[in-house]
Amino acid sequence: DERVNKVTEVLFQKYNTPQKMLTLDKETLGKMIYSCGLYNAKAEHILSASKDIVEKFGGKVPSDLKNLQSLSGVGRKTANVVYSVAFGGDAIAVDTHVFRVSNRIGLAKAKDVLTTEKQLMDIIDKHVWSKAHHYLIWHGRKICTAQSPKCDVCPIESLCEKNNLKTKCDNKVKADKK
């Protein structure tokens, strides 16, 4: 997330360990991360997770998915991102972009992120899961946006459900005219 990256760049200059993070109170941390939105809840989770990292994991961020998800505010998507990016693990983090693009182009056919993740894991080679999720995020941010997708410049537009639906509708209209 671009906003989070900007905020953490400044925040981590002074507070780059769980121990240092715990020197902040919720209000001060909240002001520092305000522009990310939901800052009160996020500040509470960051402090709680920092406390758990110090007390339960000896000050080191856990490197496995189960323990990552045990941290306050860390769900499956965040755990997958940390596991993949920080620890080089094989994981697919399904955010709104990955969910949308995967379902639009037929890589998945799911109504929820967990099913989407499982379907992607079944069809993508494990050693490229992390790269694939980054490619799907990029495509969803730059081309296959939620409200105004840039279909005219999309290199995979022929795979798109939207395109396939249009083709089916065009074919039905042609058949009805006969």
C-alpha angles and dihedrals in degrees: 000000000000095000093049090049091054093047096046092048088064097034095051093052088078105011105044101139133055089244092055091044089057090061087071124082121224094257095051093046090046091056090050093053097033095118091060092068127235085050097162094056092041092050090051092049093046092052093044092048090047090052091050091048090053098041103034103027104034094251095304125113107245114251100210130078097238095054093040089056090050089068119098113266094009114121130173095281095051092043090052091050094049093043091049101040103032100034103027093240125154109255142137115219110202111208126162092281096049090046094050098043095043092052095042094053096040100250086122136017103199142130096212139041097246093055089045090052092050093048092050091048089054095054105032122072109254095233091062100042093105094047092045093055090050091050091050091048091050092048091048093049098043107029116001096052122169101244106025111018114193095232092160091067099032112123091204099040092126089066094052121116088218090057092045091050090050090050091049090050092047090050092049091051090050091048092048091053092056 
